[in-house]
Amino acid sequence: MASKLLTSVKVGDLTLKNRLVMAPLTRARAGREHVPNELLAEYYSQRAGAGLILTEATMIATDGCAFTAEAGIWDAERIAGWKKVTDAVHQKNGLIAVQLWHPGRAAHSLLNGGAQPISSSNKAIRDGKIHTPEGSQSYEVPRALRTDELPGIVELFRVAAKNALQAGFDAIEIHGAHGYLLDQFLRDGVNDRSDAYGGSLENRARLLFEVIDAGVEVFGAGRVGLRISPLVPFNDMVDSDPQALVAYVAEQLDRRGIAFLDLRHDQFDRPEEQALAKIARKAYRGTLMRNGGFDQASGEAALADGSADAIIYGRFFIANPDLAERFASGAALNTMDGSTLYTPGAHGYVDYPTMKNSAEKSAAV
């Protein structure tokens, strides 16, 4: 049977050469100044065989750091850094979208010049630790944003989208998942506000859609996507009615003609996650991308049954720069080395072998 994963697909204004999408993978290689560098350019261009690359979560604000060495996009220096990346990807006929992100309460003052983290409420993340220049720390109690501050948050995303356009990105993805700022408004496990941005689902989603609309003003709806993760508990998150959340968000995205919805599963084959995919599929007519534990066979199955239009792979792309070629040939996959995920330097980042590298090395022996 022919592989549907390896067929092209129209995603808004873009045409992807295949349906393998590279997941946003924060790898902490941009240094403490958050400037994309030659190492990032090499890493992303190695993976230009993906139908679409989604970059690591990218800081939209100088005080929005949560990973020590993630990349930013708030000024000319960082735009220039990303331009090196997009040029390198485009030289290999790839497409790349930047994931625009604010961590909210998942940040820490020690990473952000003493700035207190912000959120929809003053609820701290209770589980886990955050790595800082002074070692592992508990998460801090965030400051609840005032209603009059929220237009400023939207403006940060708008400026970031303009910067992304200048940097040569083909599209943007709004990060509304994983317990970061927009998700902290969207899910009611954190949002306990009583203003126009809290209470009802429509109110809790208000900030998210104001940000999306700002992105659309810059890129056009056909080059904007959204990531959500209604059942993913990461960063101490929960929602009382994830099915209603998905139905509402998908319906609103459909009205706007947004290019793609990135549905991040905790594990795609769990019944409750499958139910969310069906809800999204029914309400949203754009490109539905799914992510969360897929391999090649299960990815093909999801495309075949219509529950997805593209499959997002993370770990496989980390260890296999030539993933599409390996899927096409049935070649074995490299195994990811988890110990190098967030360590500085090239090792475990740009030195995974491709099939071509391996063949050349064997021929030279």
C-alpha positions in Angstrom: 0.0 0.0 0.0 1.3 3.4 -0.9 2.3 5.7 1.9 -0.1 8.6 2.5 2.4 10.1 5.0 4.7 10.8 2.0 2.1 12.5 -0.2 1.7 16.3 -0.4 -1.0 18.2 1.3 -2.3 21.8 1.1 -2.2 23.6 4.4 -3.8 27.0 4.1 -1.6 28.9 1.7 1.2 26.4 1.9 1.7 23.1 0.0 3.7 20.6 2.0 5.7 18.0 0.1 4.7 15.3 2.7 2.5 15.0 5.8 5.4 14.5 8.2 5.6 17.6 10.4 8.5 18.2 12.8 7.3 19.0 16.3 8.3 22.1 18.2 11.2 20.8 20.2 12.9 23.2 22.7 16.6 22.1 22.7 18.2 25.1 24.6 21.0 25.8 22.1 20.6 29.5 21.6 22.6 30.6 24.7 21.6 33.0 27.5 21.2 35.9 25.0 18.5 33.9 23.1 20.0 34.6 19.7 19.5 31.9 17.0 22.9 30.8 15.8 24.7 28.7 13.1 24.1 25.6 15.2 20.3 26.1 15.0 20.6 26.8 11.3 22.4 23.5 10.8 19.9 21.6 13.0 16.8 22.8 11.3 18.2 22.6 7.7 19.2 19.0 8.3 15.5 18.3 8.9 14.2 20.2 5.9 12.9 17.0 4.5 9.8 17.4 6.7 6.7 18.7 5.1 6.8 21.5 7.6 9.1 22.3 10.5 7.6 23.9 13.6 10.4 25.6 15.6 11.1 25.4 19.3 8.9 27.6 21.6 10.3 31.1 20.8 10.3 33.9 23.3 8.2 36.9 22.4 9.3 39.0 25.4 12.6 39.7 27.1 11.2 38.5 30.4 9.6 35.4 29.0 12.4 32.8 29.6 11.7 29.4 31.0 14.5 27.2 29.5 17.7 29.3 30.1 18.8 29.1 26.4 15.8 29.1 24.2 15.6 31.4 21.2 13.8 34.7 21.1 12.3 36.9 18.4 11.7 40.4 19.9 14.4 42.5 18.2 16.6 43.0 15.1 19.5 40.8 16.5 17.2 37.8 17.0 15.4 38.4 13.7 18.8 38.3 12.0 19.6 35.1 13.8 16.3 33.4 12.7 16.9 34.7 9.1 20.0 32.5 9.0 17.8 29.6 10.0 15.0 30.2 7.5 17.5 30.8 4.7 19.2 27.5 5.4 15.9 25.6 5.5 14.7 27.3 2.3 17.9 26.5 0.5 17.0 22.8 1.0 13.4 23.4 -0.2 11.9 23.2 3.2 9.1 25.1 4.9 9.4 26.4 8.5 7.0 28.0 10.9 7.9 29.7 14.2 6.1 28.8 17.4 5.3 32.1 19.2 5.2 31.6 23.0 5.0 33.2 26.4 5.6 30.8 29.3 3.5 32.8 31.9 3.8 31.2 35.3 6.2 28.5 34.0 9.0 31.2 34.0 11.1 32.2 37.0 12.5 35.5 38.2 16.0 34.1 38.3 15.8 33.7 34.5 14.2 37.0 33.8 16.1 39.7 35.6 14.0 39.5 38.8 10.6 39.8 37.0 7.9 37.9 38.7 6.1 35.4 36.5 2.7 36.4 35.2 -0.5 34.3 34.7 -4.3 34.4 34.6 -4.3 33.9 38.4 -1.9 33.8 41.3 -1.8 29.9 41.3 1.8 28.5 41.2 2.8 25.3 39.5 2.8 22.8 42.3 4.6 19.9 40.8 8.2 19.8 39.5 11.1 22.1 39.5 12.6 24.7 37.1 16.3 24.9 36.3 17.8 28.4 36.9 21.3 29.9 37.1 21.1 29.2 40.9 20.1 25.6 40.4 16.8 23.8 40.6 14.1 25.9 42.1 10.4 25.5 42.9 8.0 27.5 40.7 7.1 30.9 42.0 3.7 32.3 42.8 2.8 34.3 39.6 1.2 37.8 39.4 -2.3 37.8 38.0 -2.4 40.1 35.0 -4.7 43.0 35.2 -7.4 43.4 32.6 -5.8 46.5 31.3 -2.5 44.7 30.7 -3.9 42.1 28.3 -3.8 44.3 25.2 -0.1 44.6 25.9 0.2 40.8 25.8 -1.7 40.7 22.4 0.7 43.4 21.2 3.8 41.3 22.1 2.4 38.5 19.9 1.6 40.9 17.1 5.1 42.4 17.1 6.6 38.9 17.3 4.5 37.9 14.2 5.8 41.0 12.3 9.3 40.0 13.3 8.7 36.4 12.1 7.6 37.8 8.7 10.8 39.8 8.5 12.8 36.8 9.5 11.5 34.8 6.5 9.2 32.3 8.2 6.6 30.7 6.0 4.0 30.6 8.8 3.5 31.0 12.6 2.1 28.7 15.2 0.5 30.2 18.3 1.4 28.2 21.4 -1.8 27.7 23.3 -0.7 24.4 24.9 1.3 22.8 27.7 0.3 25.1 30.5 2.0 28.2 29.1 0.4 31.7 29.3 -2.4 31.3 26.8 -3.3 27.9 28.1 -3.3 29.3 31.6 -6.2 31.5 30.5 -7.9 28.8 28.4 -8.1 26.0 30.9 -10.2 26.5 34.0 -7.8 24.5 36.3 -5.8 27.7 36.5 -8.1 30.5 35.3 -10.3 31.7 38.2 -10.8 35.2 36.9 -14.1 37.1 37.2 -13.5 39.7 34.4 -14.1 39.4 30.7 -11.2 36.9 30.4 -12.5 34.4 33.0 -15.5 32.3 33.9 -17.2 31.0 30.7 -15.2 29.1 28.1 -15.8 32.0 25.6 -14.2 34.4 28.1 -11.3 32.1 28.9 -10.6 31.7 25.2 -10.8 35.5 24.6 -7.1 36.2 25.0 -6.1 33.2 22.8 -8.3 34.4 19.9 -7.2 38.0 20.3 -3.7 36.8 19.8 -4.7 34.6 16.9 -6.5 37.5 15.2 -3.4 39.6 15.7 -1.3 36.9 13.9 -3.9 36.7 11.1 -3.6 40.5 10.6 0.2 40.0 9.9 0.4 36.6 8.1 -3.1 36.0 6.8 -5.2 33.2 8.1 -3.7 30.7 5.6 -0.3 30.9 7.3 -1.4 30.8 11.0 -1.7 27.7 13.1 -2.6 26.9 16.7 -1.4 24.3 19.2 -3.6 23.1 22.1 -3.3 20.2 24.5 -6.6 19.9 26.4 -5.7 16.6 28.2 -2.0 17.1 28.7 -1.3 17.6 32.4 2.2 19.1 31.9 2.8 22.2 34.1 0.1 21.2 36.5 -2.8 21.7 34.1 -6.3 20.4 33.9 -9.7 21.4 32.5 -13.2 20.4 33.7 -14.6 19.9 30.2 -11.9 19.3 27.5 -14.4 18.1 25.0 -16.3 21.4 25.1 -13.0 23.3 25.0 -12.0 21.5 21.8 -15.4 22.0 20.2 -15.4 25.7 20.8 -11.8 26.3 19.8 -12.1 24.2 16.6 -15.3 26.0 15.7 -13.7 29.4 16.1 -10.7 28.4 14.1 -12.9 27.2 11.3 -14.8 30.5 11.2 -11.5 32.2 10.8 -10.1 29.8 8.2 -7.0 29.2 10.1 -4.4 27.0 8.3 -3.9 24.3 10.8 -4.8 23.0 14.2 -2.1 21.1 16.1 -3.8 18.8 18.6 -1.2 17.7 21.1 -2.3 14.4 22.8 -1.0 13.0 26.0 -1.1 9.7 24.2 -3.0 9.6 20.9 -4.6 6.2 21.3 -6.3 6.7 24.6 -10.1 6.7 24.2 -10.5 10.2 25.7 -7.9 11.6 23.3 -9.5 9.8 20.3 -12.8 11.5 21.3 -11.1 14.9 21.2 -9.8 14.2 17.7 -13.3 13.3 16.5 -14.7 16.5 17.9 -11.9 18.6 16.3 -12.4 16.8 13.0 -16.1 17.5 13.0 -15.9 21.2 13.9 -12.8 22.2 11.9 -12.4 21.9 8.2 -8.8 23.1 8.0 -5.7 20.9 8.3 -5.8 18.8 11.5 -2.4 17.8 12.7 -2.1 15.3 15.5 0.9 14.7 17.8 1.5 12.3 20.8 3.1 8.9 20.4 2.6 8.1 16.8 4.9 5.8 14.9 4.9 5.3 11.1 2.1 2.7 11.1 -0.2 4.5 13.5 0.4 7.7 11.6 -0.6 6.1 8.3 -3.7 4.7 10.1 -4.8 8.1 11.3 -4.4 9.5 7.8 -6.3 6.6 6.3 -9.3 6.9 8.7 -9.5 10.7 8.2 -8.8 11.6 11.9 -5.7 13.6 10.8 -4.4 15.3 7.7 -0.7 15.4 8.9 1.2 13.7 11.7 3.6 15.6 14.0 6.7 13.7 15.1 9.2 14.8 17.8 11.5 12.2 19.1 11.8 10.6 15.7 12.9 13.9 14.1 15.5 14.5 16.9 17.3 11.3 16.1 16.6 11.0 12.4 17.2 14.2 10.3 16.2 12.2 7.2 13.0 10.8 8.7 11.0 11.0 5.5 13.6 9.1 3.6 13.8 6.4 6.3 10.0 6.0 6.2 10.1 5.8 2.4 12.7 3.1 2.4 11.7 1.2 5.5 15.1 1.8 7.0 15.8 1.4 10.7 15.5 4.5 12.9 18.3 5.9 15.0 17.5 5.9 18.7 17.3 9.2 20.5 19.8 9.9 23.3 17.8 11.6 26.0 20.8 12.7 28.0 21.7 15.2 25.3 18.3 16.8 24.8 19.1 20.1 26.6 22.9 20.1 26.8 24.9 22.8 25.1 26.8 22.1 21.8 26.5 19.9 18.8 26.6 16.5 20.4 23.2 14.9 20.3 21.9 17.8 18.3 23.4 17.9 14.8 25.5 14.7 14.8 22.8 12.1 14.3 23.7 10.1 11.2 21.6 10.1 8.0 21.4 7.1 5.8 23.6 8.8 3.3 26.2 9.6 6.0 26.2 6.0 7.2 26.5 4.7 3.6 29.5 7.0 2.9 31.2 6.0 6.1 30.7 2.3 5.3 32.1 2.8 1.8 35.2 4.6 3.2 36.1 1.7 5.5 
